[in-house]
């Protein structure tokens, strides 16, 4: 298996726990950014909505290279989306397929 610059295997995933103040508003912005994320080697996986608190979700993003994908979260397009999505708390995890 090939490794990216971070040393993690290619084909890793980024998991993000999101807690927006307005779930529907956040989801609309998230879906609209799908094409832009592809430029960073990110393809959308599922979005799992919390069964207890429906305002929380776990987002699964498949990535070709973690370092390249993380640049998406520093991009102006991401930052513009953050403004449109409203207040959102985020926690990030990196996962590897075994």
MODELLER restraints for C-alpha pairs under 7 A, 6 or more apart:
rsr = mdl.restraints
at = mdl.atoms
rsr.add(forms.Gaussian(group=physical.xy_distance, feature=features.Distance(at['CA:1:A'], at['CA:9:A']), mean=6.37, stdev=0.5))
rsr.add(forms.Gaussian(group=physical.xy_distance, feature=features.Distance(at['CA:2:A'], at['CA:9:A']), mean=5.75, stdev=0.5))
rsr.add(forms.Gaussian(group=physical.xy_distance, feature=features.Distance(at['CA:2:A'], at['CA:10:A']), mean=5.67, stdev=0.5))
rsr.add(forms.Gaussian(group=physical.xy_distance, feature=features.Distance(at['CA:3:A'], at['CA:9:A']), mean=4.19, stdev=0.5))
rsr.add(forms.Gaussian(group=physical.xy_distance, feature=features.Distance(at['CA:3:A'], at['CA:10:A']), mean=5.18, stdev=0.5))
rsr.add(forms.Gaussian(group=physical.xy_distance, feature=features.Distance(at['CA:4:A'], at['CA:10:A']), mean=5.66, stdev=0.5))
rsr.add(forms.Gaussian(group=physical.xy_distance, feature=features.Distance(at['CA:4:A'], at['CA:65:A']), mean=5.29, stdev=0.5))
rsr.add(forms.Gaussian(group=physical.xy_distance, feature=features.Distance(at['CA:5:A'], at['CA:67:A']), mean=6.57, stdev=0.5))
rsr.add(forms.Gaussian(group=physical.xy_distance, feature=features.Distance(at['CA:6:A'], at['CA:66:A']), mean=6.78, stdev=0.5))
rsr.add(forms.Gaussian(group=physical.xy_distance, feature=features.Distance(at['CA:6:A'], at['CA:67:A']), mean=6.07, stdev=0.5))
rsr.add(forms.Gaussian(group=physical.xy_distance, feature=features.Distance(at['CA:10:A'], at['CA:64:A']), mean=5.33, stdev=0.5))
rsr.add(forms.Gaussian(group=physical.xy_distance, feature=features.Distance(at['CA:10:A'], at['CA:65:A']), mean=5.51, stdev=0.5))
rsr.add(forms.Gaussian(group=physical.xy_distance, feature=features.Distance(at['CA:11:A'], at['CA:62:A']), mean=6.75, stdev=0.5))
rsr.add(forms.Gaussian(group=physical.xy_distance, feature=features.Distance(at['CA:11:A'], at['CA:63:A']), mean=5.70, stdev=0.5))
rsr.add(forms.Gaussian(group=physical.xy_distance, feature=features.Distance(at['CA:11:A'], at['CA:64:A']), mean=5.04, stdev=0.5))
rsr.add(forms.Gaussian(group=physical.xy_distance, feature=features.Distance(at['CA:11:A'], at['CA:65:A']), mean=6.92, stdev=0.5))
rsr.add(forms.Gaussian(group=physical.xy_distance, feature=features.Distance(at['CA:12:A'], at['CA:62:A']), mean=6.32, stdev=0.5))
rsr.add(forms.Gaussian(group=physical.xy_distance, feature=features.Distance(at['CA:12:A'], at['CA:63:A']), mean=5.58, stdev=0.5))
rsr.add(forms.Gaussian(group=physical.xy_distance, feature=features.Distance(at['CA:12:A'], at['CA:64:A']), mean=6.74, stdev=0.5))
rsr.add(forms.Gaussian(group=physical.xy_distance, feature=features.Distance(at['CA:12:A'], at['CA:66:A']), mean=6.90, stdev=0.5))
rsr.add(forms.Gaussian(group=physical.xy_distance, feature=features.Distance(at['CA:12:A'], at['CA:95:A']), mean=5.74, stdev=0.5))
rsr.add(forms.Gaussian(group=physical.xy_distance, feature=features.Distance(at['CA:12:A'], at['CA:96:A']), mean=4.63, stdev=0.5))
rsr.add(forms.Gaussian(group=physical.xy_distance, feature=features.Distance(at['CA:12:A'], at['CA:97:A']), mean=6.39, stdev=0.5))
rsr.add(forms.Gaussian(group=physical.xy_distance, feature=features.Distance(at['CA:13:A'], at['CA:60:A']), mean=6.79, stdev=0.5))
rsr.add(forms.Gaussian(group=physical.xy_distance, feature=features.Distance(at['CA:13:A'], at['CA:61:A']), mean=5.52, stdev=0.5))
rsr.add(forms.Gaussian(group=physical.xy_distance, feature=features.Distance(at['CA:13:A'], at['CA:62:A']), mean=4.50, stdev=0.5))
rsr.add(forms.Gaussian(group=physical.xy_distance, feature=features.Distance(at['CA:13:A'], at['CA:63:A']), mean=5.40, stdev=0.5))
rsr.add(forms.Gaussian(group=physical.xy_distance, feature=features.Distance(at['CA:13:A'], at['CA:94:A']), mean=5.81, stdev=0.5))
rsr.add(forms.Gaussian(group=physical.xy_distance, feature=features.Distance(at['CA:13:A'], at['CA:95:A']), mean=5.02, stdev=0.5))
rsr.add(forms.Gaussian(group=physical.xy_distance, feature=features.Distance(at['CA:13:A'], at['CA:96:A']), mean=6.25, stdev=0.5))
rsr.add(forms.Gaussian(group=physical.xy_distance, feature=features.Distance(at['CA:14:A'], at['CA:60:A']), mean=6.10, stdev=0.5))
rsr.add(forms.Gaussian(group=physical.xy_distance, feature=features.Distance(at['CA:14:A'], at['CA:61:A']), mean=5.18, stdev=0.5))
rsr.add(forms.Gaussian(group=physical.xy_distance, feature=features.Distance(at['CA:14:A'], at['CA:62:A']), mean=6.53, stdev=0.5))
rsr.add(forms.Gaussian(group=physical.xy_distance, feature=features.Distance(at['CA:14:A'], at['CA:92:A']), mean=6.88, stdev=0.5))
rsr.add(forms.Gaussian(group=physical.xy_distance, feature=features.Distance(at['CA:14:A'], at['CA:93:A']), mean=5.74, stdev=0.5))
rsr.add(forms.Gaussian(group=physical.xy_distance, feature=features.Distance(at['CA:14:A'], at['CA:94:A']), mean=4.69, stdev=0.5))
rsr.add(forms.Gaussian(group=physical.xy_distance, feature=features.Distance(at['CA:14:A'], at['CA:95:A']), mean=6.16, stdev=0.5))
rsr.add(forms.Gaussian(group=physical.xy_distance, feature=features.Distance(at['CA:15:A'], at['CA:58:A']), mean=6.66, stdev=0.5))
rsr.add(forms.Gaussian(group=physical.xy_distance, feature=features.Distance(at['CA:15:A'], at['CA:59:A']), mean=5.57, stdev=0.5))
rsr.add(forms.Gaussian(group=physical.xy_distance, feature=features.Distance(at['CA:15:A'], at['CA:60:A']), mean=4.79, stdev=0.5))
rsr.add(forms.Gaussian(group=physical.xy_distance, feature=features.Distance(at['CA:15:A'], at['CA:61:A']), mean=6.32, stdev=0.5))
rsr.add(forms.Gaussian(group=physical.xy_distance, feature=features.Distance(at['CA:15:A'], at['CA:92:A']), mean=5.83, stdev=0.5))
rsr.add(forms.Gaussian(group=physical.xy_distance, feature=features.Distance(at['CA:15:A'], at['CA:93:A']), mean=5.04, stdev=0.5))
rsr.add(forms.Gaussian(group=physical.xy_distance, feature=features.Distance(at['CA:15:A'], at['CA:94:A']), mean=6.21, stdev=0.5))
rsr.add(forms.Gaussian(group=physical.xy_distance, feature=features.Distance(at['CA:16:A'], at['CA:58:A']), mean=5.58, stdev=0.5))
rsr.add(forms.Gaussian(group=physical.xy_distance, feature=features.Distance(at['CA:16:A'], at['CA:59:A']), mean=5.05, stdev=0.5))
rsr.add(forms.Gaussian(group=physical.xy_distance, feature=features.Distance(at['CA:16:A'], at['CA:60:A']), mean=6.74, stdev=0.5))
rsr.add(forms.Gaussian(group=physical.xy_distance, feature=features.Distance(at['CA:16:A'], at['CA:90:A']), mean=6.37, stdev=0.5))
rsr.add(forms.Gaussian(group=physical.xy_distance, feature=features.Distance(at['CA:16:A'], at['CA:91:A']), mean=5.48, stdev=0.5))
rsr.add(forms.Gaussian(group=physical.xy_distance, feature=features.Distance(at['CA:16:A'], at['CA:92:A']), mean=4.61, stdev=0.5))
rsr.add(forms.Gaussian(group=physical.xy_distance, feature=features.Distance(at['CA:16:A'], at['CA:93:A']), mean=6.33, stdev=0.5))
rsr.add(forms.Gaussian(group=physical.xy_distance, feature=features.Distance(at['CA:17:A'], at['CA:57:A']), mean=5.80, stdev=0.5))
rsr.add(forms.Gaussian(group=physical.xy_distance, feature=features.Distance(at['CA:17:A'], at['CA:58:A']), mean=4.50, stdev=0.5))
rsr.add(forms.Gaussian(group=physical.xy_distance, feature=features.Distance(at['CA:17:A'], at['CA:59:A']), mean=6.36, stdev=0.5))
rsr.add(forms.Gaussian(group=physical.xy_distance, feature=features.Distance(at['CA:17:A'], at['CA:90:A']), mean=5.58, stdev=0.5))
rsr.add(forms.Gaussian(group=physical.xy_distance, feature=features.Distance(at['CA:17:A'], at['CA:91:A']), mean=5.12, stdev=0.5))
rsr.add(forms.Gaussian(group=physical.xy_distance, feature=features.Distance(at['CA:17:A'], at['CA:92:A']), mean=6.64, stdev=0.5))
rsr.add(forms.Gaussian(group=physical.xy_distance, feature=features.Distance(at['CA:18:A'], at['CA:56:A']), mean=5.74, stdev=0.5))
rsr.add(forms.Gaussian(group=physical.xy_distance, feature=features.Distance(at['CA:18:A'], at['CA:57:A']), mean=5.38, stdev=0.5))
rsr.add(forms.Gaussian(group=physical.xy_distance, feature=features.Distance(at['CA:18:A'], at['CA:58:A']), mean=6.28, stdev=0.5))
rsr.add(forms.Gaussian(group=physical.xy_distance, feature=features.Distance(at['CA:18:A'], at['CA:88:A']), mean=6.43, stdev=0.5))
rsr.add(forms.Gaussian(group=physical.xy_distance, feature=features.Distance(at['CA:18:A'], at['CA:89:A']), mean=5.62, stdev=0.5))
rsr.add(forms.Gaussian(group=physical.xy_distance, feature=features.Distance(at['CA:18:A'], at['CA:90:A']), mean=4.71, stdev=0.5))
rsr.add(forms.Gaussian(group=physical.xy_distance, feature=features.Distance(at['CA:18:A'], at['CA:91:A']), mean=6.77, stdev=0.5))
rsr.add(forms.Gaussian(group=physical.xy_distance, feature=features.Distance(at['CA:19:A'], at['CA:55:A']), mean=6.13, stdev=0.5))
rsr.add(forms.Gaussian(group=physical.xy_distance, feature=features.Distance(at['CA:19:A'], at['CA:56:A']), mean=4.59, stdev=0.5))
rsr.add(forms.Gaussian(group=physical.xy_distance, feature=features.Distance(at['CA:19:A'], at['CA:57:A']), mean=6.67, stdev=0.5))
rsr.add(forms.Gaussian(group=physical.xy_distance, feature=features.Distance(at['CA:19:A'], at['CA:88:A']), mean=5.42, stdev=0.5))
rsr.add(forms.Gaussian(group=physical.xy_distance, feature=features.Distance(at['CA:19:A'], at['CA:89:A']), mean=4.99, stdev=0.5))
rsr.add(forms.Gaussian(group=physical.xy_distance, feature=features.Distance(at['CA:19:A'], at['CA:90:A']), mean=6.58, stdev=0.5))
rsr.add(forms.Gaussian(group=physical.xy_distance, feature=features.Distance(at['CA:20:A'], at['CA:26:A']), mean=6.44, stdev=0.5))
rsr.add(forms.Gaussian(group=physical.xy_distance, feature=features.Distance(at['CA:20:A'], at['CA:55:A']), mean=6.48, stdev=0.5))
rsr.add(forms.Gaussian(group=physical.xy_distance, feature=features.Distance(at['CA:20:A'], at['CA:56:A']), mean=6.93, stdev=0.5))
rsr.add(forms.Gaussian(group=physical.xy_distance, feature=features.Distance(at['CA:20:A'], at['CA:87:A']), mean=5.78, stdev=0.5))
rsr.add(forms.Gaussian(group=physical.xy_distance, feature=features.Distance(at['CA:20:A'], at['CA:88:A']), mean=4.02, stdev=0.5))
rsr.add(forms.Gaussian(group=physical.xy_distance, feature=features.Distance(at['CA:20:A'], at['CA:89:A']), mean=6.23, stdev=0.5))
rsr.add(forms.Gaussian(group=physical.xy_distance, feature=features.Distance(at['CA:21:A'], at['CA:87:A']), mean=5.78, stdev=0.5))
rsr.add(forms.Gaussian(group=physical.xy_distance, feature=features.Distance(at['CA:21:A'], at['CA:88:A']), mean=6.35, stdev=0.5))
rsr.add(forms.Gaussian(group=physical.xy_distance, feature=features.Distance(at['CA:23:A'], at['CA:55:A']), mean=5.47, stdev=0.5))
rsr.add(forms.Gaussian(group=physical.xy_distance, feature=features.Distance(at['CA:25:A'], at['CA:85:A']), mean=5.77, stdev=0.5))
rsr.add(forms.Gaussian(group=physical.xy_distance, feature=features.Distance(at['CA:26:A'], at['CA:85:A']), mean=4.51, stdev=0.5))
rsr.add(forms.Gaussian(group=physical.xy_distance, feature=features.Distance(at['CA:29:A'], at['CA:81:A']), mean=6.27, stdev=0.5))
rsr.add(forms.Gaussian(group=physical.xy_distance, feature=features.Distance(at['CA:29:A'], at['CA:84:A']), mean=6.98, stdev=0.5))
rsr.add(forms.Gaussian(group=physical.xy_distance, feature=features.Distance(at['CA:29:A'], at['CA:85:A']), mean=5.91, stdev=0.5))
rsr.add(forms.Gaussian(group=physical.xy_distance, feature=features.Distance(at['CA:34:A'], at['CA:44:A']), mean=6.91, stdev=0.5))
rsr.add(forms.Gaussian(group=physical.xy_distance, feature=features.Distance(at['CA:37:A'], at['CA:43:A']), mean=7.00, stdev=0.5))
rsr.add(forms.Gaussian(group=physical.xy_distance, feature=features.Distance(at['CA:37:A'], at['CA:72:A']), mean=6.68, stdev=0.5))
rsr.add(forms.Gaussian(group=physical.xy_distance, feature=features.Distance(at['CA:40:A'], at['CA:68:A']), mean=5.89, stdev=0.5))
rsr.add(forms.Gaussian(group=physical.xy_distance, feature=features.Distance(at['CA:40:A'], at['CA:69:A']), mean=5.08, stdev=0.5))
rsr.add(forms.Gaussian(group=physical.xy_distance, feature=features.Distance(at['CA:40:A'], at['CA:72:A']), mean=6.16, stdev=0.5))
rsr.add(forms.Gaussian(group=physical.xy_distance, feature=features.Distance(at['CA:41:A'], at['CA:63:A']), mean=5.60, stdev=0.5))
rsr.add(forms.Gaussian(group=physical.xy_distance, feature=features.Distance(at['CA:41:A'], at['CA:64:A']), mean=5.23, stdev=0.5))
rsr.add(forms.Gaussian(group=physical.xy_distance, feature=features.Distance(at['CA:41:A'], at['CA:65:A']), mean=6.88, stdev=0.5))
rsr.add(forms.Gaussian(group=physical.xy_distance, feature=features.Distance(at['CA:41:A'], at['CA:69:A']), mean=6.04, stdev=0.5))
rsr.add(forms.Gaussian(group=physical.xy_distance, feature=features.Distance(at['CA:42:A'], at['CA:61:A']), mean=6.34, stdev=0.5))
rsr.add(forms.Gaussian(group=physical.xy_distance, feature=features.Distance(at['CA:42:A'], at['CA:62:A']), mean=5.65, stdev=0.5))
rsr.add(forms.Gaussian(group=physical.xy_distance, feature=features.Distance(at['CA:42:A'], at['CA:63:A']), mean=4.57, stdev=0.5))
rsr.add(forms.Gaussian(group=physical.xy_distance, feature=features.Distance(at['CA:42:A'], at['CA:64:A']), mean=6.66, stdev=0.5))
rsr.add(forms.Gaussian(group=physical.xy_distance, feature=features.Distance(at['CA:42:A'], at['CA:69:A']), mean=6.18, stdev=0.5))
rsr.add(forms.Gaussian(group=physical.xy_distance, feature=features.Distance(at['CA:43:A'], at['CA:61:A']), mean=5.92, stdev=0.5))
rsr.add(forms.Gaussian(group=physical.xy_distance, feature=features.Distance(at['CA:43:A'], at['CA:62:A']), mean=5.18, stdev=0.5))
rsr.add(forms.Gaussian(group=physical.xy_distance, feature=features.Distance(at['CA:43:A'], at['CA:63:A']), mean=6.43, stdev=0.5))
rsr.add(forms.Gaussian(group=physical.xy_distance, feature=features.Distance(at['CA:44:A'], at['CA:60:A']), mean=6.76, stdev=0.5))
rsr.add(forms.Gaussian(group=physical.xy_distance, feature=features.Distance(at['CA:44:A'], at['CA:61:A']), mean=4.91, stdev=0.5))
rsr.add(forms.Gaussian(group=physical.xy_distance, feature=features.Distance(at['CA:44:A'], at['CA:62:A']), mean=6.17, stdev=0.5))
rsr.add(forms.Gaussian(group=physical.xy_distance, feature=features.Distance(at['CA:45:A'], at['CA:60:A']), mean=4.89, stdev=0.5))
rsr.add(forms.Gaussian(group=physical.xy_distance, feature=features.Distance(at['CA:45:A'], at['CA:61:A']), mean=5.08, stdev=0.5))
rsr.add(forms.Gaussian(group=physical.xy_distance, feature=features.Distance(at['CA:45:A'], at['CA:62:A']), mean=6.19, stdev=0.5))
rsr.add(forms.Gaussian(group=physical.xy_distance, feature=features.Distance(at['CA:46:A'], at['CA:59:A']), mean=6.40, stdev=0.5))
rsr.add(forms.Gaussian(group=physical.xy_distance, feature=features.Distance(at['CA:46:A'], at['CA:60:A']), mean=5.56, stdev=0.5))
rsr.add(forms.Gaussian(group=physical.xy_distance, feature=features.Distance(at['CA:47:A'], at['CA:57:A']), mean=6.51, stdev=0.5))
rsr.add(forms.Gaussian(group=physical.xy_distance, feature=features.Distance(at['CA:47:A'], at['CA:58:A']), mean=5.71, stdev=0.5))
rsr.add(forms.Gaussian(group=physical.xy_distance, feature=features.Distance(at['CA:47:A'], at['CA:59:A']), mean=4.56, stdev=0.5))
rsr.add(forms.Gaussian(group=physical.xy_distance, feature=features.Distance(at['CA:47:A'], at['CA:60:A']), mean=6.19, stdev=0.5))
rsr.add(forms.Gaussian(group=physical.xy_distance, feature=features.Distance(at['CA:48:A'], at['CA:57:A']), mean=5.39, stdev=0.5))
rsr.add(forms.Gaussian(group=physical.xy_distance, feature=features.Distance(at['CA:48:A'], at['CA:58:A']), mean=5.03, stdev=0.5))
rsr.add(forms.Gaussian(group=physical.xy_distance, feature=features.Distance(at['CA:48:A'], at['CA:59:A']), mean=6.44, stdev=0.5))
rsr.add(forms.Gaussian(group=physical.xy_distance, feature=features.Distance(at['CA:49:A'], at['CA:56:A']), mean=6.12, stdev=0.5))
rsr.add(forms.Gaussian(group=physical.xy_distance, feature=features.Distance(at['CA:49:A'], at['CA:57:A']), mean=4.31, stdev=0.5))
rsr.add(forms.Gaussian(group=physical.xy_distance, feature=features.Distance(at['CA:49:A'], at['CA:58:A']), mean=6.45, stdev=0.5))
rsr.add(forms.Gaussian(group=physical.xy_distance, feature=features.Distance(at['CA:50:A'], at['CA:56:A']), mean=5.49, stdev=0.5))
rsr.add(forms.Gaussian(group=physical.xy_distance, feature=features.Distance(at['CA:50:A'], at['CA:57:A']), mean=5.55, stdev=0.5))
rsr.add(forms.Gaussian(group=physical.xy_distance, feature=features.Distance(at['CA:63:A'], at['CA:69:A']), mean=6.32, stdev=0.5))
rsr.add(forms.Gaussian(group=physical.xy_distance, feature=features.Distance(at['CA:72:A'], at['CA:78:A']), mean=6.48, stdev=0.5))
